[in-house]
Amino acid sequence: MSAIGTFIWYELITSDATAAAKFYGAVVGWKIADRANPQGARDCRMIGRADGGYNGAVLALTADMMEHGARPPGWVICTSPMLNGSVRASRPMGPGC
């Protein structure tokens, strides 16, 4: 079990997955494939951990996704023992919380 408040999963949605992989690799050391899995239907790349597991994914937006309103947000998922209390505590941080 992860420690409370620990980041356990990252979801990065971007219009340029290759540039994101290079940027986050250089800045925070994330291990992200430099190209998509050729067998995948979408350009989705896992964010690898040092132990061989995964800690998230990078998804490249397609033109169709953007045409239908998708925009590049980023999501970070943390552990929490009490979801409702954590949500109430985060509200002062801004409208997206």
Secondary structure as UniProt FT lines:
FT   TURN            4..5
FT   STRAND          7..14
FT   HELIX           17..28
FT   STRAND          31..32
FT   TURN            38..39
FT   STRAND          44..48
FT   TURN            50..51
FT   STRAND          54..60
FT   HELIX           63..67
FT   TURN            68..69
FT   STRAND          74..78
FT   HELIX           83..90
FT   HELIX           91..93
FT   TURN            95..96
//
